[in-house]
Amino acid sequence: MSEAAKSGQAKVTLYWLEKSRSQRILWLLEECKVEYDLKIYKRGEDMLAPKELKEIHPLGKSPVIGVQGPGAEKPLILAESGAIVEYLTEYFGKHLIPSRYREGKTGQIGGESEEWLRYRFFMHYAEGSLMLLMVVALLINNIRNSAVPFFIKPITRGIAGKVDDLFLKPNFKTHFEFLEEQIATSPGGGEYLCGKELTGADILMSFPLIAAQGRSGLTADHYPKLCSYIFRIQEEEGYKSSIRKIEEMTGEEFSPSL
């Protein structure tokens, strides 16, 4: 932990949006034990983020954080989940980053630990591969259930079914089988993606996996180790604390969904 964090001089603001990827950043802040504020935003009837978020960051999306360092005149604004996790863990949560090198291999190419190599991979995989499928699945589901005249319904459902059968189902199967194997071969016999300890990568992976439960074949019958892992991360005290926090502030039951 940095001196700024230890002295309580650093402060983080999370701009939280319902039904978004921002909840895992709230979980991360709970794990980092850093002082933070929450700004709550609701989606409009069109399910898009409110325009007020564009006043924080030009993309108008969430998660976005502001980090106010000691002596700074204004906060540093950061967007993109992976970048946020990397930044916060570097300053406030080094215990969530595996050791980079194996003993005696510091600075050597190829001397990285398996835990760290997995960590670096999943930090990019979560948004670059898995989340892409989840977004496509959401769009296809919206097409399937769109409010169109009854005589158009067979067409929209047919399109959705084709995308499901030819693209989504085989790709989800590939990814879930891969993740099942990753849990089975976790370094040191660990129960997390990168080994025996919770990391920032587990937190980043939590949203697409929790949201995918029961969809696209992600069931305990087909992927018992992966589903046990998903259950396990939801039992982490930091995760449960983040849920309690947001329910207290919104007065609503939290739903981990897209």
C-alpha atoms as an extended CHARMM CRD file, in Angstrom:
* protein
*
       258  EXT
         1         1  MET       CA              0.0000000000        0.0000000000        0.0000000000  PROA      1               0.0000000000
         2         2  SER       CA              1.3020000000        3.4620000000       -0.8830000000  PROA      2               0.0000000000
         3         3  GLU       CA              2.1310000000        6.1150000000        1.6970000000  PROA      3               0.0000000000
         4         4  ALA       CA             -0.8290000000        8.1610000000        0.4120000000  PROA      4               0.0000000000
         5         5  ALA       CA             -3.1520000000        5.2450000000        1.0710000000  PROA      5               0.0000000000
         6         6  LYS       CA             -1.6650000000        4.5480000000        4.5000000000  PROA      6               0.0000000000
         7         7  SER       CA             -2.0170000000        8.1430000000        5.6210000000  PROA      7               0.0000000000
         8         8  GLY       CA             -5.5780000000        8.3770000000        4.3900000000  PROA      8               0.0000000000
         9         9  GLN       CA             -4.7030000000       11.2440000000        2.0720000000  PROA      9               0.0000000000
        10        10  ALA       CA             -5.7800000000        9.5060000000       -1.1250000000  PROA      10              0.0000000000
        11        11  LYS       CA             -9.4740000000        9.3810000000       -1.9300000000  PROA      11              0.0000000000
        12        12  VAL       CA            -11.3590000000        7.5490000000       -4.6530000000  PROA      12              0.0000000000
        13        13  THR       CA            -14.7760000000        8.3220000000       -6.1160000000  PROA      13              0.0000000000
        14        14  LEU       CA            -16.6000000000        5.5580000000       -7.9660000000  PROA      14              0.0000000000
        15        15  TYR       CA            -19.2830000000        6.6150000000      -10.4260000000  PROA      15              0.0000000000
        16        16  TRP       CA            -21.5420000000        3.5820000000      -10.1260000000  PROA      16              0.0000000000
        17        17  LEU       CA            -24.2190000000        2.6970000000      -12.6720000000  PROA      17              0.0000000000
        18        18  GLU       CA            -26.9200000000        0.0790000000      -12.1030000000  PROA      18              0.0000000000
        19        19  LYS       CA            -26.7190000000       -3.1190000000      -14.1790000000  PROA      19              0.0000000000
        20        20  SER       CA            -23.1720000000       -2.3730000000      -15.1840000000  PROA      20              0.0000000000
        21        21  ARG       CA            -19.6350000000       -3.5890000000      -14.6650000000  PROA      21              0.0000000000
        22        22  SER       CA            -19.0470000000       -1.0200000000      -11.9370000000  PROA      22              0.0000000000
        23        23  GLN       CA            -20.0340000000       -3.3530000000       -9.0760000000  PROA      23              0.0000000000
        24        24  ARG       CA            -16.7780000000       -5.2680000000       -9.3480000000  PROA      24              0.0000000000
        25        25  ILE       CA            -14.8780000000       -1.9970000000       -8.8860000000  PROA      25              0.0000000000
        26        26  LEU       CA            -16.8370000000       -1.4440000000       -5.7000000000  PROA      26              0.0000000000
        27        27  TRP       CA            -15.7890000000       -4.9490000000       -4.6140000000  PROA      27              0.0000000000
        28        28  LEU       CA            -12.1740000000       -4.0580000000       -5.4310000000  PROA      28              0.0000000000
        29        29  LEU       CA            -12.3740000000       -0.9080000000       -3.3120000000  PROA      29              0.0000000000
        30        30  GLU       CA            -13.6590000000       -2.9870000000       -0.4080000000  PROA      30              0.0000000000
        31        31  GLU       CA            -10.6950000000       -5.3540000000       -0.8100000000  PROA      31              0.0000000000
        32        32  CYS       CA             -8.2330000000       -2.4390000000       -1.0010000000  PROA      32              0.0000000000
        33        33  LYS       CA             -9.5560000000       -0.8560000000        2.2180000000  PROA      33              0.0000000000
        34        34  VAL       CA             -9.2440000000        2.5710000000        0.6340000000  PROA      34              0.0000000000
        35        35  GLU       CA            -11.4050000000        5.5770000000        1.4490000000  PROA      35              0.0000000000
        36        36  TYR       CA            -13.9670000000        6.1490000000       -1.2740000000  PROA      36              0.0000000000
        37        37  ASP       CA            -17.1960000000        7.9020000000       -2.1860000000  PROA      37              0.0000000000
        38        38  LEU       CA            -20.0070000000        6.5110000000       -4.3100000000  PROA      38              0.0000000000
        39        39  LYS       CA            -21.9710000000        8.4680000000       -6.8740000000  PROA      39              0.0000000000
        40        40  ILE       CA            -25.0740000000        6.5350000000       -7.9360000000  PROA      40              0.0000000000
        41        41  TYR       CA            -26.5300000000        6.6970000000      -11.4520000000  PROA      41              0.0000000000
        42        42  LYS       CA            -29.6680000000        5.0750000000      -12.8610000000  PROA      42              0.0000000000
        43        43  ARG       CA            -30.2910000000        3.9510000000      -16.4040000000  PROA      43              0.0000000000
        44        44  GLY       CA            -33.0100000000        5.6430000000      -18.4200000000  PROA      44              0.0000000000
        45        45  GLU       CA            -36.0410000000        3.9590000000      -19.9610000000  PROA      45              0.0000000000
        46        46  ASP       CA            -33.8590000000        3.2330000000      -22.9930000000  PROA      46              0.0000000000
        47        47  MET       CA            -31.5180000000        1.3270000000      -20.6140000000  PROA      47              0.0000000000
        48        48  LEU       CA            -28.6460000000        3.6320000000      -21.5540000000  PROA      48              0.0000000000
        49        49  ALA       CA            -26.4360000000        5.4580000000      -19.0970000000  PROA      49              0.0000000000
        50        50  PRO       CA            -27.6290000000        8.9690000000      -18.2000000000  PROA      50              0.0000000000
        51        51  LYS       CA            -26.0380000000       11.8950000000      -20.0100000000  PROA      51              0.0000000000
        52        52  GLU       CA            -24.6620000000       13.1650000000      -16.6930000000  PROA      52              0.0000000000
        53        53  LEU       CA            -21.9310000000       10.5390000000      -16.8800000000  PROA      53              0.0000000000
        54        54  LYS       CA            -20.5080000000       12.3480000000      -19.9110000000  PROA      54              0.0000000000
        55        55  GLU       CA            -19.7560000000       15.2200000000      -17.5880000000  PROA      55              0.0000000000
        56        56  ILE       CA            -17.3720000000       12.8480000000      -15.7830000000  PROA      56              0.0000000000
        57        57  HSD       CA            -15.8340000000       11.1410000000      -18.8250000000  PROA      57              0.0000000000
        58        58  PRO       CA            -16.4560000000       11.8080000000      -22.5440000000  PROA      58              0.0000000000
        59        59  LEU       CA            -17.5580000000        8.2230000000      -23.1890000000  PROA      59              0.0000000000
        60        60  GLY       CA            -20.3680000000        8.5550000000      -20.6560000000  PROA      60              0.0000000000
        61        61  LYS       CA            -20.0040000000        4.9860000000      -19.4190000000  PROA      61              0.0000000000
        62        62  SER       CA            -19.4120000000        3.2350000000      -16.1240000000  PROA      62              0.0000000000
        63        63  PRO       CA            -17.2470000000        2.2730000000      -14.3550000000  PROA      63              0.0000000000
        64        64  VAL       CA            -15.3750000000        5.5130000000      -14.0280000000  PROA      64              0.0000000000
        65        65  ILE       CA            -13.3230000000        6.5340000000      -11.0170000000  PROA      65              0.0000000000
        66        66  GLY       CA            -11.7890000000        9.7390000000       -9.7700000000  PROA      66              0.0000000000
        67        67  VAL       CA             -8.5710000000        9.4450000000       -7.7510000000  PROA      67              0.0000000000
        68        68  GLN       CA             -7.6040000000       12.4540000000       -5.6450000000  PROA      68              0.0000000000
        69        69  GLY       CA             -3.9770000000       12.2880000000       -4.5840000000  PROA      69              0.0000000000
        70        70  PRO       CA             -2.4220000000       14.3780000000       -1.7960000000  PROA      70              0.0000000000
        71        71  GLY       CA             -1.8880000000       17.9450000000       -2.9320000000  PROA      71              0.0000000000
        72        72  ALA       CA             -3.7030000000       17.4430000000       -6.2440000000  PROA      72              0.0000000000
        73        73  GLU       CA             -5.9650000000       20.2700000000       -7.3690000000  PROA      73              0.0000000000
        74        74  LYS       CA             -8.3950000000       17.9370000000       -9.1180000000  PROA      74              0.0000000000
        75        75  PRO       CA             -8.9200000000       14.1690000000       -9.3250000000  PROA      75              0.0000000000
        76        76  LEU       CA             -7.4660000000       11.9250000000      -11.9820000000  PROA      76              0.0000000000
        77        77  ILE       CA            -10.3610000000       10.4310000000      -13.9830000000  PROA      77              0.0000000000
        78        78  LEU       CA             -9.9500000000        6.8450000000      -15.1680000000  PROA      78              0.0000000000
        79        79  ALA       CA            -12.2730000000        4.7060000000      -17.2930000000  PROA      79              0.0000000000
        80        80  GLU       CA            -12.2060000000        1.0840000000      -18.5480000000  PROA      80              0.0000000000
        81        81  SER       CA            -12.4870000000       -1.7260000000      -16.0120000000  PROA      81              0.0000000000
        82        82  GLY       CA             -9.1090000000       -3.3390000000      -16.6650000000  PROA      82              0.0000000000
        83        83  ALA       CA             -7.2400000000       -0.0440000000      -16.4670000000  PROA      83              0.0000000000
        84        84  ILE       CA             -9.0600000000        0.8480000000      -13.2480000000  PROA      84              0.0000000000
        85        85  VAL       CA             -8.2380000000       -2.4990000000      -11.6290000000  PROA      85              0.0000000000
        86        86  GLU       CA             -4.5830000000       -2.2070000000      -12.6190000000  PROA      86              0.0000000000
        87        87  TYR       CA             -4.3080000000        1.3490000000      -11.2870000000  PROA      87              0.0000000000
        88        88  LEU       CA             -6.0450000000        0.7080000000       -7.9740000000  PROA      88              0.0000000000
        89        89  THR       CA             -4.1930000000       -2.5280000000       -7.2420000000  PROA      89              0.0000000000
        90        90  GLU       CA             -0.8170000000       -0.9160000000       -7.9710000000  PROA      90              0.0000000000
        91        91  TYR       CA             -1.4320000000        1.7570000000       -5.3430000000  PROA      91              0.0000000000
        92        92  PHE       CA             -3.8100000000        0.2160000000       -2.8400000000  PROA      92              0.0000000000
        93        93  GLY       CA             -4.0250000000       -3.5270000000       -3.4240000000  PROA      93              0.0000000000
        94        94  LYS       CA             -0.6360000000       -5.0790000000       -4.1340000000  PROA      94              0.0000000000
        95        95  HSD       CA             -1.8040000000       -8.1520000000       -2.2090000000  PROA      95              0.0000000000
        96        96  LEU       CA             -4.1620000000       -8.7360000000       -5.1630000000  PROA      96              0.0000000000
        97        97  ILE       CA             -1.2520000000       -9.0050000000       -7.6500000000  PROA      97              0.0000000000
        98        98  PRO       CA              0.7420000000      -12.2740000000       -7.7720000000  PROA      98              0.0000000000
        99        99  SER       CA              4.5260000000      -12.1450000000       -7.5200000000  PROA      99              0.0000000000
       100       100  ARG       CA              5.8340000000      -11.6030000000      -11.0300000000  PROA      100             0.0000000000
       101       101  TYR       CA              8.9840000000      -13.7220000000      -11.0270000000  PROA      101             0.0000000000
       102       102  ARG       CA              9.9570000000      -17.1340000000       -9.8260000000  PROA      102             0.0000000000
       103       103  GLU       CA             12.7140000000      -17.2590000000       -7.2370000000  PROA      103             0.0000000000
       104       104  GLY       CA             16.0690000000      -16.4210000000       -8.7720000000  PROA      104             0.0000000000
       105       105  LYS       CA             14.5160000000      -15.3610000000      -12.1080000000  PROA      105             0.0000000000
       106       106  THR       CA             13.8620000000      -11.6820000000      -11.4380000000  PROA      106             0.0000000000
       107       107  GLY       CA             14.0140000000       -9.6200000000      -14.6230000000  PROA      107             0.0000000000
       108       108  GLN       CA             14.5330000000      -12.6190000000      -16.8940000000  PROA      108             0.0000000000
       109       109  ILE       CA             12.3850000000      -13.1950000000      -19.9630000000  PROA      109             0.0000000000
       110       110  GLY       CA             10.5020000000      -16.4070000000      -19.3030000000  PROA      110             0.0000000000
       111       111  GLY       CA             11.1950000000      -16.1770000000      -15.5920000000  PROA      111             0.0000000000
       112       112  GLU       CA              7.6480000000      -15.1220000000      -14.7530000000  PROA      112             0.0000000000
       113       113  SER       CA              5.5750000000      -17.1740000000      -12.3280000000  PROA      113             0.0000000000
       114       114  GLU       CA              2.5780000000      -19.0980000000      -13.6180000000  PROA      114             0.0000000000
       115       115  GLU       CA              0.3890000000      -17.1410000000      -11.1890000000  PROA      115             0.0000000000
       116       116  TRP       CA              1.4820000000      -13.8000000000      -12.6570000000  PROA      116             0.0000000000
       117       117  LEU       CA              1.2100000000      -14.9750000000      -16.2630000000  PROA      117             0.0000000000
       118       118  ARG       CA             -2.3580000000      -16.0900000000      -15.6060000000  PROA      118             0.0000000000
       119       119  TYR       CA             -3.0750000000      -12.8080000000      -13.8770000000  PROA      119             0.0000000000
       120       120  ARG       CA             -1.8440000000      -10.7950000000      -16.8480000000  PROA      120             0.0000000000
       121       121  PHE       CA             -3.8290000000      -13.0050000000      -19.2650000000  PROA      121             0.0000000000
       122       122  PHE       CA             -7.1400000000      -12.8060000000      -17.3990000000  PROA      122             0.0000000000
       123       123  MET       CA             -6.8050000000       -9.0570000000      -16.9300000000  PROA      123             0.0000000000
       124       124  HSD       CA             -7.1650000000       -8.7900000000      -20.7140000000  PROA      124             0.0000000000
       125       125  TYR       CA             -9.2980000000      -11.8720000000      -21.3820000000  PROA      125             0.0000000000
       126       126  ALA       CA            -12.1840000000      -10.7160000000      -19.1690000000  PROA      126             0.0000000000
       127       127  GLU       CA            -13.0410000000       -7.7490000000      -21.3800000000  PROA      127             0.0000000000
       128       128  GLY       CA            -11.3160000000       -8.7430000000      -24.6090000000  PROA      128             0.0000000000
       129       129  SER       CA            -12.8560000000      -12.1990000000      -25.0820000000  PROA      129             0.0000000000
       130       130  LEU       CA            -15.4800000000      -13.2570000000      -22.5490000000  PROA      130             0.0000000000
       131       131  MET       CA            -17.3240000000       -9.9680000000      -22.1530000000  PROA      131             0.0000000000
       132       132  LEU       CA            -17.6340000000       -9.5990000000      -25.9230000000  PROA      132             0.0000000000
       133       133  LEU       CA            -19.6740000000      -12.8080000000      -26.0430000000  PROA      133             0.0000000000
       134       134  MET       CA            -21.8730000000      -11.5980000000      -23.1940000000  PROA      134             0.0000000000
       135       135  VAL       CA            -22.6320000000       -8.3340000000      -25.0050000000  PROA      135             0.0000000000
       136       136  VAL       CA            -23.4680000000      -10.1540000000      -28.2570000000  PROA      136             0.0000000000
       137       137  ALA       CA            -25.7180000000      -12.5230000000      -26.2940000000  PROA      137             0.0000000000
       138       138  LEU       CA            -27.5050000000       -9.5430000000      -24.7270000000  PROA      138             0.0000000000
       139       139  LEU       CA            -28.0870000000       -7.9400000000      -28.1220000000  PROA      139             0.0000000000
       140       140  ILE       CA            -29.3700000000      -11.1840000000      -29.6300000000  PROA      140             0.0000000000
       141       141  ASN       CA            -31.7200000000      -11.6970000000      -26.7030000000  PROA      141             0.0000000000
       142       142  ASN       CA            -33.0490000000       -8.1640000000      -27.2330000000  PROA      142             0.0000000000
       143       143  ILE       CA            -33.6740000000       -8.9580000000      -30.9030000000  PROA      143             0.0000000000
       144       144  ARG       CA            -35.4470000000      -12.1870000000      -29.9540000000  PROA      144             0.0000000000
       145       145  ASN       CA            -37.7220000000      -10.3810000000      -27.4930000000  PROA      145             0.0000000000
       146       146  SER       CA            -38.1530000000       -7.1400000000      -29.4010000000  PROA      146             0.0000000000
       147       147  ALA       CA            -41.5940000000       -5.5730000000      -29.6440000000  PROA      147             0.0000000000
       148       148  VAL       CA            -42.3720000000       -6.1600000000      -33.3220000000  PROA      148             0.0000000000
       149       149  PRO       CA            -45.6320000000       -7.0650000000      -35.1340000000  PROA      149             0.0000000000
       150       150  PHE       CA            -46.5920000000      -10.7200000000      -34.7010000000  PROA      150             0.0000000000
       151       151  PHE       CA            -45.9220000000      -11.5420000000      -38.3470000000  PROA      151             0.0000000000
       152       152  ILE       CA            -42.3090000000      -10.2790000000      -37.9560000000  PROA      152             0.0000000000
       153       153  LYS       CA            -41.6630000000      -12.3440000000      -34.8060000000  PROA      153             0.0000000000
       154       154  PRO       CA            -40.6690000000      -15.5240000000      -36.7040000000  PROA      154             0.0000000000
       155       155  ILE       CA            -38.0260000000      -13.5070000000      -38.5680000000  PROA      155             0.0000000000
       156       156  THR       CA            -36.4490000000      -11.9030000000      -35.4940000000  PROA      156             0.0000000000
       157       157  ARG       CA            -36.5530000000      -15.1800000000      -33.5880000000  PROA      157             0.0000000000
       158       158  GLY       CA            -35.0810000000      -16.9860000000      -36.5690000000  PROA      158             0.0000000000
       159       159  ILE       CA            -32.1860000000      -14.5370000000      -36.7880000000  PROA      159             0.0000000000
       160       160  ALA       CA            -31.5600000000      -14.8050000000      -33.0570000000  PROA      160             0.0000000000
       161       161  GLY       CA            -31.6770000000      -18.5990000000      -33.2270000000  PROA      161             0.0000000000
       162       162  LYS       CA            -29.1490000000      -18.7190000000      -36.0630000000  PROA      162             0.0000000000
       163       163  VAL       CA            -26.6900000000      -16.4850000000      -34.2130000000  PROA      163             0.0000000000
       164       164  ASP       CA            -27.1760000000      -18.5950000000      -31.0880000000  PROA      164             0.0000000000
       165       165  ASP       CA            -26.5710000000      -21.8960000000      -32.8730000000  PROA      165             0.0000000000
       166       166  LEU       CA            -23.7690000000      -20.8450000000      -35.2160000000  PROA      166             0.0000000000
       167       167  PHE       CA            -21.8470000000      -18.3860000000      -33.0560000000  PROA      167             0.0000000000
       168       168  LEU       CA            -22.8230000000      -18.0310000000      -29.3990000000  PROA      168             0.0000000000
       169       169  LYS       CA            -23.3330000000      -21.6260000000      -28.2710000000  PROA      169             0.0000000000
       170       170  PRO       CA            -20.1160000000      -23.0440000000      -29.7730000000  PROA      170             0.0000000000
       171       171  ASN       CA            -18.0680000000      -20.0850000000      -28.5370000000  PROA      171             0.0000000000
       172       172  PHE       CA            -19.5180000000      -20.1900000000      -25.0270000000  PROA      172             0.0000000000
       173       173  LYS       CA            -18.7920000000      -23.9160000000      -24.9440000000  PROA      173             0.0000000000
       174       174  THR       CA            -15.1670000000      -23.2950000000      -25.9170000000  PROA      174             0.0000000000
       175       175  HSD       CA            -14.7120000000      -20.6080000000      -23.2840000000  PROA      175             0.0000000000
       176       176  PHE       CA            -16.4640000000      -22.4430000000      -20.4710000000  PROA      176             0.0000000000
       177       177  GLU       CA            -14.4640000000      -25.6130000000      -21.1580000000  PROA      177             0.0000000000
       178       178  PHE       CA            -11.2880000000      -23.5440000000      -21.1120000000  PROA      178             0.0000000000
       179       179  LEU       CA            -12.2150000000      -21.9190000000      -17.7990000000  PROA      179             0.0000000000
       180       180  GLU       CA            -13.2150000000      -25.2500000000      -16.2890000000  PROA      180             0.0000000000
       181       181  GLU       CA             -9.7250000000      -26.5190000000      -17.0990000000  PROA      181             0.0000000000
       182       182  GLN       CA             -8.1080000000      -23.3510000000      -15.7430000000  PROA      182             0.0000000000
       183       183  ILE       CA             -9.7960000000      -23.8640000000      -12.3790000000  PROA      183             0.0000000000
       184       184  ALA       CA             -8.8510000000      -27.5510000000      -12.3910000000  PROA      184             0.0000000000
       185       185  THR       CA             -5.1830000000      -26.6900000000      -13.0070000000  PROA      185             0.0000000000
       186       186  SER       CA             -4.9020000000      -23.6280000000      -10.7700000000  PROA      186             0.0000000000
       187       187  PRO       CA             -1.2640000000      -23.1950000000       -9.6220000000  PROA      187             0.0000000000
       188       188  GLY       CA             -0.4400000000      -24.8470000000       -6.3250000000  PROA      188             0.0000000000
       189       189  GLY       CA             -3.8010000000      -26.5900000000       -6.2460000000  PROA      189             0.0000000000
       190       190  GLY       CA             -5.5000000000      -23.2470000000       -5.6610000000  PROA      190             0.0000000000
       191       191  GLU       CA             -9.2030000000      -22.5190000000       -5.9730000000  PROA      191             0.0000000000
       192       192  TYR       CA             -8.8590000000      -19.2170000000       -7.8250000000  PROA      192             0.0000000000
       193       193  LEU       CA             -7.9310000000      -18.5400000000      -11.4290000000  PROA      193             0.0000000000
       194       194  CYS       CA             -4.3590000000      -17.5810000000      -10.5910000000  PROA      194             0.0000000000
       195       195  GLY       CA             -3.6310000000      -19.8320000000       -7.6290000000  PROA      195             0.0000000000
       196       196  LYS       CA             -4.3600000000      -19.9910000000       -3.9420000000  PROA      196             0.0000000000
       197       197  GLU       CA             -5.1180000000      -16.3080000000       -3.3990000000  PROA      197             0.0000000000
       198       198  LEU       CA             -7.8130000000      -13.9510000000       -4.6580000000  PROA      198             0.0000000000
       199       199  THR       CA             -6.4350000000      -11.5160000000       -7.2500000000  PROA      199             0.0000000000
       200       200  GLY       CA             -7.6090000000       -8.4960000000       -9.1950000000  PROA      200             0.0000000000
       201       201  ALA       CA             -8.1650000000      -10.8350000000      -12.1420000000  PROA      201             0.0000000000
       202       202  ASP       CA            -10.7560000000      -12.8190000000      -10.1790000000  PROA      202             0.0000000000
       203       203  ILE       CA            -12.5580000000       -9.5890000000       -9.3580000000  PROA      203             0.0000000000
       204       204  LEU       CA            -12.4610000000       -8.5080000000      -13.0030000000  PROA      204             0.0000000000
       205       205  MET       CA            -13.7460000000      -11.9010000000      -14.1750000000  PROA      205             0.0000000000
       206       206  SER       CA            -16.5690000000      -11.9320000000      -11.6390000000  PROA      206             0.0000000000
       207       207  PHE       CA            -19.0770000000       -9.8440000000      -13.5960000000  PROA      207             0.0000000000
       208       208  PRO       CA            -19.2710000000      -11.8350000000      -16.8670000000  PROA      208             0.0000000000
       209       209  LEU       CA            -19.2110000000      -15.1730000000      -15.0340000000  PROA      209             0.0000000000
       210       210  ILE       CA            -21.8430000000      -14.3010000000      -12.4350000000  PROA      210             0.0000000000
       211       211  ALA       CA            -24.0520000000      -12.7700000000      -15.1370000000  PROA      211             0.0000000000
       212       212  ALA       CA            -23.6290000000      -15.8780000000      -17.3240000000  PROA      212             0.0000000000
       213       213  GLN       CA            -24.8380000000      -18.3600000000      -14.6910000000  PROA      213             0.0000000000
       214       214  GLY       CA            -27.6170000000      -20.5390000000      -16.0300000000  PROA      214             0.0000000000
       215       215  ARG       CA            -27.1970000000      -19.1370000000      -19.5500000000  PROA      215             0.0000000000
       216       216  SER       CA            -25.5730000000      -20.6290000000      -22.6090000000  PROA      216             0.0000000000
       217       217  GLY       CA            -25.0010000000      -23.9590000000      -20.8910000000  PROA      217             0.0000000000
       218       218  LEU       CA            -23.1420000000      -22.6470000000      -17.8300000000  PROA      218             0.0000000000
       219       219  THR       CA            -24.5550000000      -25.0900000000      -15.3050000000  PROA      219             0.0000000000
       220       220  ALA       CA            -23.0510000000      -27.1740000000      -12.5190000000  PROA      220             0.0000000000
       221       221  ASP       CA            -23.8760000000      -30.3670000000      -14.4280000000  PROA      221             0.0000000000
       222       222  HSD       CA            -21.6380000000      -29.3640000000      -17.3240000000  PROA      222             0.0000000000
       223       223  TYR       CA            -19.0160000000      -27.2460000000      -15.5570000000  PROA      223             0.0000000000
       224       224  PRO       CA            -18.8880000000      -28.2170000000      -11.8680000000  PROA      224             0.0000000000
       225       225  LYS       CA            -15.5070000000      -26.6580000000      -11.0500000000  PROA      225             0.0000000000
       226       226  LEU       CA            -16.2810000000      -23.3910000000      -12.7880000000  PROA      226             0.0000000000
       227       227  CYS       CA            -19.6840000000      -23.1050000000      -11.1100000000  PROA      227             0.0000000000
       228       228  SER       CA            -18.1290000000      -23.8900000000       -7.7200000000  PROA      228             0.0000000000
       229       229  TYR       CA            -15.6200000000      -21.1190000000       -8.3590000000  PROA      229             0.0000000000
       230       230  ILE       CA            -18.4030000000      -18.6540000000       -9.2370000000  PROA      230             0.0000000000
       231       231  PHE       CA            -20.2190000000      -19.5690000000       -6.0190000000  PROA      231             0.0000000000
       232       232  ARG       CA            -16.9830000000      -19.2360000000       -4.0520000000  PROA      232             0.0000000000
       233       233  ILE       CA            -16.1520000000      -15.7090000000       -5.2230000000  PROA      233             0.0000000000
       234       234  GLN       CA            -19.6780000000      -14.6040000000       -4.3350000000  PROA      234             0.0000000000
       235       235  GLU       CA            -18.9610000000      -15.8130000000       -0.7980000000  PROA      235             0.0000000000
       236       236  GLU       CA            -15.9120000000      -13.5620000000       -0.5000000000  PROA      236             0.0000000000
       237       237  GLU       CA            -16.4860000000      -11.0680000000        2.3000000000  PROA      237             0.0000000000
       238       238  GLY       CA            -15.3980000000       -8.1660000000        0.1000000000  PROA      238             0.0000000000
       239       239  TYR       CA            -17.9480000000       -9.1480000000       -2.5480000000  PROA      239             0.0000000000
       240       240  LYS       CA            -20.7510000000       -9.4760000000       -0.0010000000  PROA      240             0.0000000000
       241       241  SER       CA            -19.7360000000       -6.1810000000        1.5780000000  PROA      241             0.0000000000
       242       242  SER       CA            -19.9820000000       -4.4360000000       -1.8060000000  PROA      242             0.0000000000
       243       243  ILE       CA            -23.4970000000       -5.8260000000       -2.2620000000  PROA      243             0.0000000000
       244       244  ARG       CA            -24.5760000000       -4.6290000000        1.1760000000  PROA      244             0.0000000000
       245       245  LYS       CA            -23.0930000000       -1.2070000000        0.4820000000  PROA      245             0.0000000000
       246       246  ILE       CA            -24.9580000000       -0.6570000000       -2.7700000000  PROA      246             0.0000000000
       247       247  GLU       CA            -28.2410000000       -2.0280000000       -1.4100000000  PROA      247             0.0000000000
       248       248  GLU       CA            -28.0000000000        0.3610000000        1.5410000000  PROA      248             0.0000000000
       249       249  MET       CA            -27.3920000000        3.3040000000       -0.7460000000  PROA      249             0.0000000000
       250       250  THR       CA            -29.9910000000        2.4910000000       -3.4000000000  PROA      250             0.0000000000
       251       251  GLY       CA            -32.6250000000        0.9050000000       -1.1850000000  PROA      251             0.0000000000
       252       252  GLU       CA            -33.0070000000       -1.8060000000       -3.8470000000  PROA      252             0.0000000000
       253       253  GLU       CA            -32.0500000000       -5.4430000000       -4.1010000000  PROA      253             0.0000000000
       254       254  PHE       CA            -28.8870000000       -5.8670000000       -6.1570000000  PROA      254             0.0000000000
       255       255  SER       CA            -29.1070000000       -7.9460000000       -9.3310000000  PROA      255             0.0000000000
       256       256  PRO       CA            -25.7900000000       -9.0940000000      -10.8700000000  PROA      256             0.0000000000
       257       257  SER       CA            -26.9780000000       -9.0120000000      -14.4610000000  PROA      257             0.0000000000
       258       258  LEU       CA            -26.4810000000       -7.1690000000      -17.7190000000  PROA      258             0.0000000000
